[in-house]
Amino acid sequence: MEHYKEAHKETLVSTCKLLGVDRQVYYRAIKSKAQRQAIVQKVIALVRGIRNVMPKLGARKLYHLLKKELSALKVGRDKLFKILRANHMLITPKKSYHITTDSHHRFRKHKNLISTMEIEKPESVWVSDITYVGTRSNPSYLALITDAYSKKIVGYNISDSLSMEGSLQALNMALGNRMYKNQPLIHHSDRGLQYCSNEYQQLLMSNNISSSMTEKYDPYENAIAERVNGILKQEFDIARSIKDLDIKKKLIKDAIDIYNDQRPHLSNHMLTPEKMHKQNELKRKQYKSKKLNNDAPLFSFNL
């Protein structure tokens, strides 16, 4: 064994001389490469630790959550992106769209009250929507109510039908979770049957909540609700093919709890929805979509 090491050392010395490379430089290069690989492995382990909870969290939010640990490893945001890209760990969002709105009905449709409104504090505007979380053979639907300022999901319900009952239960949950009960509140939704129904509107009125609705067939008119739907589907994979509704309800509850309490938002100055909801001093960041006209809502898309 010793003879082999000596022979290898002599061969290395001869090779270095032949190539005009200092042997110490060669060894430093080997050591440096090993150190870089060790850092990469540590970064990957940190990312996987977070993605065990939030499987498809994007790189910018990963950097925010891991900033202290990455700083200790001397890894900046650009380097984190490079490591994720090299290891095929960047997330590519996928879009899917299912129609859950039936606006052809006899009930009254309300005006859009928030098209030019500045939303400056929690529980001034709630946005509601229903999203598809099933399969053709096993349909199920998630009714959501989200605070437009904090992006906190304040009410939700999972059911196997598009009936009004699921939306009513989501609204009742939101009312039960309400923190600022003495300030004016607007409920914004599409013009679906569930939201226009007498029962839903009566529940809003009995709680002194004004009703606002989209006036065009454009998902960007209810952009916050659409975006939150997308986050739950793309990052938390809630639309998985699970037949048991009780299991699906538990998984979605866990996803919403993590979304509210752990996931930072760009539009919340990287606060979680829960933390953003408990204060009213920060001004939410707004990104106006090019697809909206001048009268359209100033919604935050970069969540």
C-alpha positions in Angstrom: 0.0 0.0 0.0 2.8 2.4 0.9 4.6 1.4 -2.3 1.4 2.3 -4.3 1.2 5.7 -2.5 4.8 6.6 -3.3 4.4 5.5 -6.9 1.3 7.7 -7.2 3.0 10.6 -5.6 6.0 10.3 -8.0 3.6 10.1 -11.0 1.7 13.2 -9.8 5.0 15.1 -9.4 6.1 14.2 -12.9 2.7 15.1 -14.4 2.7 18.5 -12.6 6.2 19.2 -13.9 5.3 18.2 -17.4 2.2 20.5 -17.4 4.0 23.3 -15.7 1.6 23.2 -12.7 2.8 23.7 -9.1 1.9 20.7 -7.0 0.6 22.9 -4.1 -1.7 24.7 -6.6 -3.0 21.4 -7.7 -3.8 20.2 -4.2 -5.5 23.5 -3.4 -7.7 23.2 -6.4 -8.7 19.7 -5.4 -9.4 20.9 -1.8 -11.4 23.9 -3.1 -13.5 21.7 -5.4 -14.3 19.4 -2.4 -15.3 22.4 -0.3 -17.6 23.7 -3.0 -19.2 20.3 -3.4 -19.7 20.1 0.4 -21.4 23.6 0.4 -23.7 22.5 -2.4 -24.7 19.4 -0.5 -25.5 21.5 2.6 -27.6 23.9 0.5 -29.5 21.0 -1.1 -30.1 19.5 2.4 -31.5 22.9 3.7 -33.8 23.3 0.6 -35.1 19.8 1.0 -35.8 20.4 4.6 -38.2 23.2 3.7 -39.6 21.5 0.7 -40.6 18.5 2.8 -43.2 21.0 4.2 -43.7 23.3 1.1 -42.8 21.0 -1.8 -42.8 23.5 -4.6 -41.7 26.7 -2.9 -39.9 29.1 -5.3 -36.2 30.1 -5.1 -36.8 33.7 -3.9 -38.9 32.5 -0.9 -36.4 29.8 -0.2 -33.6 32.4 -0.1 -35.6 34.5 2.3 -36.3 31.6 4.7 -32.7 30.4 4.5 -30.9 33.7 4.4 -29.1 33.3 7.7 -27.9 29.7 7.0 -26.9 30.6 3.4 -25.0 33.7 4.6 -23.0 31.4 6.9 -22.1 29.3 3.9 -21.3 32.4 1.8 -24.1 31.6 -0.6 -26.0 34.6 -2.1 -29.3 34.6 -4.0 -27.7 34.2 -7.4 -25.5 31.3 -6.2 -28.6 29.6 -4.7 -30.4 29.9 -8.1 -27.3 28.4 -9.8 -27.2 25.5 -7.4 -31.0 24.8 -7.8 -30.7 25.0 -11.6 -27.7 22.7 -11.7 -29.5 20.1 -9.6 -32.9 20.4 -11.5 -34.6 21.9 -8.4 -36.1 25.1 -9.9 -39.9 25.0 -10.0 -41.7 25.5 -13.3 -45.3 26.6 -12.6 -48.1 24.7 -14.5 -51.4 26.3 -15.3 -54.7 24.5 -15.3 -58.2 25.9 -15.6 -61.6 24.4 -14.8 -64.8 26.3 -15.1 -66.6 26.5 -11.7 -68.7 29.6 -12.2 -72.3 29.5 -13.4 -73.3 33.2 -13.9 -76.4 32.4 -16.0 -79.1 32.6 -13.3 -82.0 34.8 -12.1 -80.3 36.3 -9.0 -79.1 39.8 -8.7 -75.5 40.6 -9.7 -73.7 43.3 -7.8 -71.3 46.1 -9.0 -67.6 45.9 -8.7 -66.8 48.1 -5.6 -63.1 47.6 -5.5 -61.9 48.3 -9.0 -60.1 51.5 -8.0 -59.9 50.9 -4.2 -56.7 51.0 -2.3 -56.7 48.1 0.2 -54.7 49.4 3.2 -55.6 47.1 6.1 -56.8 43.6 6.9 -60.4 42.7 6.7 -61.4 45.6 4.5 -61.9 43.3 1.5 -62.4 39.5 1.3 -62.2 37.8 -2.0 -64.0 34.5 -2.6 -63.6 31.8 -5.2 -64.2 28.1 -5.9 -61.5 25.9 -7.3 -61.5 22.4 -8.7 -59.5 19.9 -6.7 -60.6 16.5 -8.0 -60.8 14.4 -11.1 -63.5 13.7 -13.6 -64.3 10.4 -12.0 -64.0 11.8 -8.5 -64.9 15.6 -8.6 -64.4 17.8 -5.5 -64.3 21.5 -5.0 -62.6 23.9 -2.6 -64.4 27.1 -1.6 -62.0 29.8 -0.4 -62.3 33.2 1.2 -59.0 35.2 1.3 -58.2 38.5 2.9 -57.1 40.8 0.0 -54.7 42.8 2.2 -52.8 40.0 4.1 -53.5 37.1 1.6 -54.6 35.0 4.7 -57.2 32.3 3.9 -59.8 33.1 6.5 -62.4 30.5 5.5 -62.7 27.4 3.4 -64.7 24.3 2.7 -64.1 21.1 0.7 -67.1 19.3 -0.8 -67.9 16.9 -3.6 -70.4 19.3 -5.3 -70.7 22.9 -6.5 -73.8 23.5 -4.4 -74.2 26.7 -2.4 -73.6 24.9 0.9 -69.8 24.7 0.6 -69.5 28.4 -0.1 -71.8 29.2 2.9 -69.7 27.0 5.2 -66.6 28.8 4.0 -68.2 32.2 4.8 -69.3 31.1 8.2 -65.8 30.0 9.0 -64.5 33.4 7.8 -67.0 35.2 10.0 -66.0 33.1 13.0 -62.3 33.9 12.4 -62.9 37.6 12.0 -60.6 39.8 14.1 -61.7 43.4 13.2 -65.5 43.2 13.6 -66.2 46.9 13.9 -64.7 48.1 10.6 -66.4 48.1 7.1 -65.9 45.0 5.1 -66.5 44.2 1.4 -66.9 40.7 0.0 -65.7 40.4 -3.6 -66.4 37.4 -5.8 -67.3 36.4 -9.3 -71.0 36.3 -10.4 -71.5 32.7 -9.6 -74.8 31.3 -8.5 -73.3 30.4 -5.1 -72.5 34.0 -4.3 -75.6 35.6 -5.8 -78.0 33.3 -4.0 -80.5 34.7 -1.5 -79.0 32.7 1.4 -75.5 33.8 0.7 -76.5 37.5 0.3 -78.6 37.4 3.4 -75.7 36.1 5.5 -73.5 39.0 4.1 -76.2 41.6 4.9 -76.8 40.3 8.4 -73.1 40.8 9.1 -73.1 44.3 7.6 -70.8 43.1 4.7 -71.1 44.9 1.3 -71.2 42.7 -1.8 -68.9 43.3 -4.8 -68.7 41.2 -7.9 -66.6 41.0 -11.1 -68.3 42.6 -14.1 -66.4 40.9 -16.9 -65.6 37.3 -17.7 -62.0 37.8 -16.9 -60.1 35.9 -14.1 -57.9 39.0 -13.6 -60.9 40.8 -12.1 -60.6 38.4 -9.1 -56.8 38.0 -9.4 -56.0 37.5 -5.7 -58.4 34.6 -5.3 -57.1 33.1 -8.6 -53.5 33.4 -7.5 -54.1 31.8 -4.1 -55.9 28.9 -5.8 -52.8 28.5 -8.0 -50.4 28.5 -5.1 -52.3 25.8 -3.3 -52.4 23.7 -6.4 -48.9 24.3 -7.7 -46.9 24.5 -4.6 -48.9 22.2 -2.2 -50.2 19.9 -4.9 -53.7 19.8 -3.3 -55.4 18.6 -6.6 -53.9 15.1 -6.2 -56.1 12.1 -7.1 -57.3 11.0 -3.7 -60.7 9.4 -3.7 -61.3 9.5 0.1 -62.8 13.0 0.8 -62.0 12.9 4.5 -58.3 12.3 3.7 -58.4 15.1 1.1 -59.9 17.4 3.7 -57.1 16.7 6.1 -54.4 17.3 3.5 -55.9 20.6 2.4 -56.3 21.7 6.0 -52.6 21.0 6.6 -51.7 22.9 3.3 -53.7 25.9 4.3 -52.3 26.0 7.8 -48.7 25.9 6.3 -49.7 28.5 3.7 -51.1 30.9 6.4 -48.4 30.4 9.1 -45.1 29.6 7.3 -45.1 30.7 3.6 -43.7 34.2 3.1 -45.3 36.5 0.5 -43.5 39.0 -1.7 -46.5 41.3 -1.6 -46.4 41.0 2.2 -42.8 42.2 2.4 -42.0 38.6 3.0 -44.3 38.3 6.0 -46.5 35.2 6.3 -50.3 35.9 5.8 -50.8 35.4 9.5 -48.2 38.0 10.5 -49.4 40.4 7.9 -53.0 40.0 9.1 -52.1 41.0 12.6 -50.8 44.5 11.7 -52.1 47.3 9.5 -49.0 49.6 9.1 -47.3 48.1 6.0 -48.6 49.0 2.6 -49.0 45.9 0.5 -47.0 45.7 -2.7 -49.1 45.9 -5.9 -48.3 44.7 -9.4 -50.8 45.9 -12.0 -51.3 43.4 -14.8 -51.0 44.5 -18.4 -54.1 42.5 -19.1 -56.2 44.9 -17.1 -57.6 48.2 -18.3 -57.5 51.4 -16.3 -60.7 50.6 -14.4 -59.5 47.2 -13.3 -58.4 46.3 -9.8 -54.9 46.9 -8.6 -54.2 43.3 -7.5 -51.0 41.8 -6.2 -49.9 39.0 -8.5 -46.4 38.3 -7.2 -47.3 36.3 -4.1 
